[in-house]
Amino acid sequence: MPGKTIGNALLLVLTLCIACMWAFPIYWAIVTSIKPEQEVVSKTTFIPDVFNFSAYYFALFNTNLATWYMNSIVTSVTVTIVVIVISVMCAYALSQIVFPGRKLLYGIILASFMVPSQALVVSQFVLMHRLGLINTWGGIILPQLIVPVVVIVYKQFFDSVPKELREAAKLDGCGEFQILFKLYLPLNWGITTALAIITYIMAWNAFLWPFLVTSSEDMMTVTVGITQISDAFGVKYARDMAVAILAAMPVAVAYLLFQKRVTQALMLSSGIKG
C-alpha cells in the first residue's frame, strides 16, 4: 500500500508538471497581451507591472475583427450543418440500402484517408477559380464539406441498429427519409452532437484553404484576418497576442462547455483511423 500511494503521488506530480508545461504558453500569451508594448520588448516579467488593455481596444475597434468573426461563424455553421446532413444520409445509404457499387463507394471513402487535404488544394483552387467562387463564402465552404470520418462513424452506428426496426417501419409505410430522420437519427443524438462540435471547431480553425481562396479582408475568416494586422513601425507583440486570444476564445469556450462531447468525437475518429 505505501508503494502504491507513493506511485500515485508521483503520477499526480508528473501530471501536474505536464499540465503546467502545456498551460504556460497560454498564460504567457495572456500576460503579454495586457502588458504595455514597451514592457514587452524591454524585459521579461511573469506578472505585468501595469495592466494595459489598449491592445484589446485596438483589436476590437481598429480592425475588421467583427467582420472576420461573422465570416467564421457563417462558414463554420454552414459547414457543420451540411457535413452532418450529407454524412448521415450517405452513411444510412451505405449501411441500410443495397445498391450496385456500394462496397466500392465505401472503399473509396476509406481510401480517402490516405490522401492529405494539402495535396488537393491546387486542383480545388483551380476549380473554385473556374466557378467564379474566389473571395466568396461558397469558395470557402465547398471544399470543406467532405469529411469521410463523419460518414464512417455514422455507418458504424447504423450497422449496429437492429434490422427489425427498419423492417417494422417499412411495414408501417414509412419512406427511407422518414426512417432515417424520425427513427435512426434520434437514436444517436449523442454521436451527432459530438461530431457537430468537432466539425465546427475544425471549420473555425481552418487556415490554409481560407487563406488561399480569399484576398479581400471583407471575406477573410478570423484565422486568416489576424495575419493581416501589421504596423509600420514593426511587430506589436501585445497587439498580436490580444488579437490571437480574441480569435481563439470562441473555440476555447466551446471546448470547455462541451469537452466531453469533443473527447467522445476524437475517440471515435481516432478509433476509425486506427
C-alpha positions in Angstrom: 0.0 0.0 0.0 2.7 2.6 0.8 4.4 1.8 -2.5 1.1 2.3 -4.3 0.5 5.6 -2.5 4.0 6.9 -3.5 3.4 5.8 -7.1 0.1 7.6 -7.2 1.7 10.7 -5.7 4.5 10.7 -8.3 2.0 10.2 -11.1 0.0 13.2 -9.8 3.1 15.4 -9.6 4.1 14.3 -13.1 0.6 15.1 -14.5 0.6 18.5 -12.8 4.0 19.3 -14.3 2.9 18.3 -17.8 -0.3 20.3 -17.3 1.7 23.4 -16.3 4.1 23.0 -19.3 1.0 22.8 -21.6 -0.7 25.8 -20.0 2.3 28.0 -19.7 2.2 29.3 -23.4 -1.4 30.2 -22.9 -0.6 32.1 -19.7 2.3 33.8 -21.4 0.1 34.9 -24.3 -2.5 36.4 -21.9 0.2 38.2 -19.9 1.9 39.6 -23.0 -1.4 40.9 -24.3 -2.1 43.0 -21.2 1.4 44.5 -21.0 2.4 47.9 -22.4 4.4 47.3 -25.6 7.5 48.9 -24.1 7.5 46.4 -21.2 7.1 43.5 -23.6 10.2 44.4 -25.6 12.3 45.7 -22.7 12.2 43.0 -20.1 10.8 39.6 -19.2 8.2 39.5 -16.4 5.7 36.9 -15.5 3.4 39.4 -13.9 2.8 42.8 -15.7 4.0 45.9 -13.8 0.9 47.7 -15.3 -2.2 46.1 -16.6 -2.8 47.7 -20.0 -5.8 46.7 -22.2 -5.0 49.0 -25.1 -4.1 46.1 -27.3 -7.7 44.7 -26.9 -9.1 48.1 -27.5 -7.2 48.3 -30.8 -8.2 44.7 -31.8 -11.9 45.4 -31.2 -12.2 48.9 -32.6 -9.4 49.4 -35.1 -9.5 46.1 -37.1 -12.1 44.2 -39.1 -12.3 41.6 -36.3 -16.2 41.8 -36.2 -16.4 41.1 -39.9 -13.9 38.2 -39.6 -15.9 36.8 -36.7 -19.1 36.9 -38.8 -17.4 35.2 -41.7 -16.1 32.5 -39.5 -19.5 32.0 -37.8 -21.3 31.8 -41.2 -18.8 29.4 -42.8 -18.3 27.2 -39.7 -22.1 26.8 -39.0 -22.8 26.2 -42.7 -20.0 23.6 -43.0 -21.2 21.9 -39.8 -24.9 21.6 -40.8 -24.2 20.5 -44.4 -21.5 18.0 -43.3 -23.8 16.4 -40.8 -26.8 16.2 -43.2 -24.8 14.9 -46.1 -22.8 12.4 -44.0 -25.8 11.0 -42.2 -27.7 10.3 -45.5 -24.6 8.8 -47.1 -23.9 6.6 -44.1 -27.5 5.4 -44.0 -27.5 4.5 -47.7 -24.2 2.6 -47.3 -25.4 0.8 -44.2 -29.1 0.0 -44.9 -29.7 0.2 -48.7 -28.4 -2.4 -51.1 -27.4 -0.9 -54.5 -24.7 -1.6 -57.1 -21.3 -0.3 -56.2 -22.0 0.1 -52.5 -18.8 -1.7 -51.4 -16.7 0.2 -54.0 -18.1 3.5 -52.8 -17.4 2.7 -49.2 -13.8 1.6 -50.2 -13.3 4.9 -51.9 -14.4 6.8 -48.7 -12.0 4.7 -46.6 -9.2 5.2 -49.1 -9.7 9.0 -48.9 -7.9 8.9 -45.5 -4.7 8.2 -47.5 -4.9 11.5 -49.4 -3.9 14.5 -47.3 -6.1 17.6 -47.8 -3.0 19.7 -48.7 -2.4 17.6 -51.8 -5.8 18.7 -53.2 -5.5 22.5 -52.7 -4.2 23.2 -56.2 -6.9 21.4 -58.0 -9.5 22.8 -55.6 -8.3 26.3 -56.2 -8.4 25.9 -60.0 -11.9 24.6 -59.7 -13.1 27.4 -57.5 -11.5 29.9 -59.8 -13.3 28.5 -62.9 -16.6 28.5 -60.9 -16.0 32.2 -60.0 -16.0 31.4 -56.3 -12.8 33.1 -55.2 -13.4 35.6 -52.4 -16.9 34.2 -51.7 -18.4 32.2 -48.9 -19.1 29.4 -51.4 -15.4 29.1 -52.2 -14.5 28.9 -48.6 -17.2 26.4 -47.7 -17.5 23.9 -50.6 -14.0 22.2 -50.3 -14.6 21.7 -46.5 -17.8 19.7 -46.9 -16.2 16.3 -47.5 -15.3 14.8 -44.1 -15.1 11.0 -44.5 -14.7 10.2 -40.8 -18.2 11.5 -40.1 -19.6 9.2 -42.7 -17.7 6.2 -41.3 -18.7 6.9 -37.7 -22.4 7.2 -38.7 -22.2 4.0 -40.8 -20.8 2.0 -37.9 -23.6 3.2 -35.7 -26.3 2.4 -38.3 -24.8 -1.1 -38.8 -25.4 -1.7 -35.1 -29.1 -0.8 -35.2 -31.3 -4.0 -35.3 -32.6 -4.6 -38.8 -36.1 -5.3 -37.3 -36.6 -1.6 -36.6 -36.2 -0.7 -40.2 -38.4 -3.6 -41.4 -41.2 -2.6 -38.9 -41.1 1.0 -40.1 -41.3 -0.1 -43.7 -44.3 -2.2 -42.9 -45.9 0.9 -41.3 -45.5 2.7 -44.7 -42.5 4.9 -43.8 -40.2 6.0 -46.5 -36.4 6.0 -46.3 -36.2 9.7 -45.3 -38.8 9.1 -42.5 -36.9 6.1 -41.2 -33.6 8.0 -41.2 -34.7 11.3 -39.7 -37.5 10.0 -37.4 -36.1 6.7 -36.3 -32.4 6.2 -36.8 -31.2 9.8 -36.2 -33.0 10.3 -32.9 -31.3 7.1 -31.6 -27.8 8.7 -31.8 -28.2 12.4 -30.8 -25.1 12.0 -28.6 -22.9 11.0 -31.5 -24.4 13.7 -33.7 -23.7 16.3 -31.1 -20.1 15.2 -30.7 -19.5 15.1 -34.4 -21.1 18.5 -34.9 -19.0 20.1 -32.2 -15.7 18.7 -33.6 -16.7 19.6 -37.1 -17.4 23.2 -36.1 -14.1 23.5 -34.3 -12.2 22.1 -37.3 -14.0 24.6 -39.6 -13.4 27.5 -37.3 -9.7 26.7 -37.0 -9.2 26.1 -40.8 -6.5 28.3 -42.1 -4.7 27.0 -45.3 -7.8 26.8 -47.6 -9.4 30.1 -46.4 -6.0 31.8 -46.7 -5.6 30.6 -50.3 -9.1 31.4 -51.5 -9.6 34.8 -50.0 -7.7 38.0 -50.7 -10.2 40.6 -49.7 -10.3 41.5 -46.0 -14.1 41.6 -46.1 -14.2 37.9 -46.9 -11.5 36.6 -44.6 -12.2 34.3 -41.7 -10.8 35.2 -38.3 -7.8 32.8 -38.6 -6.8 34.5 -41.8 -7.7 38.0 -40.9 -5.4 38.1 -37.8 -2.4 37.6 -40.1 -3.2 40.9 -41.8 -2.7 43.0 -38.8 0.6 44.8 -39.1 2.2 48.1 -38.1 4.5 50.4 -40.0 6.9 50.6 -37.0 7.4 46.8 -36.7 5.8 44.0 -34.8 3.5 44.8 -31.9 3.6 41.8 -29.7 0.9 42.8 -27.2 -1.5 43.7 -30.0 -0.8 40.4 -31.9 -1.3 38.4 -28.8 -4.6 40.2 -28.0 -6.0 39.5 -31.5 -4.9 35.9 -31.3 -6.6 35.4 -28.0 -9.8 37.0 -29.2 -9.7 34.8 -32.3 -9.3 31.6 -30.3 -11.7 32.5 -27.5 -15.0 31.1 -29.1 -13.4 27.8 -29.7 -11.9 27.6 -26.3 -15.2 28.4 -24.7 -17.0 25.9 -26.8 -14.4 23.2 -25.9 -14.8 24.0 -22.1 -18.5 23.7 -22.4 -18.6 20.6 -24.5 -15.3 18.9 -23.7 -16.9 15.5 -23.0 -18.6 15.5 -26.4 -15.4 16.7 -28.1 -13.4 13.9 -26.4 -16.0 11.4 -27.5 -15.8 12.6 -31.1 -12.0 12.5 -31.1 -12.0 8.9 -29.6 -14.4 7.9 -32.3 -12.4 9.4 -35.1 -9.1 8.0 -33.7 -10.6 4.6 -33.4 -11.7 4.7 -37.1 -8.3 5.8 -38.3 -6.5 3.2 -36.3 
